[in-house]
Amino acid sequence: MSGRDMAKPLLGHRSMEGDPSITPAAGRTIGVLGSGDFARSLAIRLVCSGFKVVVGSRNPKRKAGLFPSAAEVTFQAEAVKKTDVIFVAVFREHYSTLCDLADVLAGKILVDVSNNTEINHHKESNAEYLASLFPACTVVKGFNVISAWTLQSGARDGNKQVLICSNNQEAKRTVAEIAQVMGFTPVDMGCMSSACEIENIPLRLLPAWKIPIFLALGLFLCFFTYNLIRQVIHPYIREQKNKLYKIPIEVVNTTLPCVAYVMLSLVYLPGVLAACSQLYYGTKYRRFPDWLDQWLQHRKQIGLLSFFCAALHAVYSLCLPMRRSHRYQLIETAVKQAVEKKMNIWVEEEVWRMEIYISVGIIALGLLSLLAITSLPSIANSLNWREFSFIQSTLGFVALVVSTLHTLTYGWSRAFDENQYKFYLPPTYTLTLLVPCTVILAKVFFSLPCIQQRLLRIRRGWEKGRYVKFVLPSTTGEYSSGETSSNV
Ligand code: NAP
């Protein structure tokens, strides 16, 4: 999968926006059954969009005051008689109470806006259930992914996509037209069998983020434990020093950059594995294993979590001098210096190391911010393919290299100092270098002209061992054709 895939909308269905078959619908009368939160917001939005609205309630007198004066609130049977398109803004459990209206509803379009409380709660979707109760009506599933709040704010804020499905093209087009006039983007999700999928969408909690979040938490836990052993448990066991105060800031702050750095390398590692697989099999048409496919699809989220950890690390680092423990240490050093009558403790090498370390860290964070911003769909959509791939692929790789420099300047020569090996455990930064350096070396290897050429050919459709037609100039200057194996 290419970096461009990360910018693709999550719903790969056809947007109906700009469909020439969709004509303006404002002025038409729309019915709404129910007088709850959704019905109210819907009525307000419809009135603001220029529609005439008639609301059907079991108790119109009591509910009329809740609706804009331009909307007519009447009994359910009265309301449905006045329109051909009716939004059913009642819960699935109450659909059967509408069966008395079956005769007046016959031949009309019913828009099912309902949601469930659990994923795949019922065997059949709510829309299919509604269609089974009213076989003489045409049911369209739609608007359920839009909240009452978004309806009121008029699609300026919140989700703009209205997912629509129905077995009747004409009815679907009518509802798409209404959605468009209301300022939403209708998305054709196909026939009624998609209703179940549409009803599950509002119930899913960050589906694309689950794996990346677990990955980040897992890495955080591993590095946190490792740092805890080195920074808190080791001094306690070896020197009976209580360093528990380091846990909230110091240990967390040494853990966060480790997670950020390794996560950033995990954005580019699947690309390397994919390239290795393509080189090995000599084709791009062989399917990647499922785990690699999943990994490739989650790169954007992994990258954003890497940026999140890096940003937290920056904030924690800025706060380090604010700590009381830091001030005590400073005073202690000054006192020691006075007692030992040392006038100058300036270490040139340390000064340079710190200057370079901070500067490179700032550049890395800046590059990560750029990657994060350009991964937002609204920004990604304004970039062409070359710009997007330059930022996400080339600058992303530069960010990884700069982060590696940041890590190396942090470590400096500590890897060679035996005092740094607490319980024989190497400094944490040496562990974090493992995956990023592998990725960087692999990328350098892929950039060798012979490898790069082969990869390019594979990605353009060339296959190892496949026989292709070729045309060669003969010694006489004429062209002769034949067949050969393309990998010869
Ligand atoms: P609600 O505030 O509880 O309103 C439900 C309405 O259903 C009632 O006001 C009632 O109006 C009507 N109703 C008709 N027959 C009924 C019966 N037998 N028993 C009880 N009420 C009956 O619910 P809501 O939040 O507006 O949600 C309505 C539908 O929209 C649901 O299917 C929900 O899943 C969907 N939805 C809601 C939101 C949201 O943000 N709220 C978002 C997406 C989808 P009358 O008393 O006037 O008849």
Residues whose N, C-alpha, C, O or C-beta is under 5 A from the ligand:
A	BS01	NAP	G34 S35 G36 D37 F38 A39 G56 S57 R58 N59 K63 A89 V90 F91 R92 H94 T97 V113 S114 N115 F143 N144 I146 S147 A148
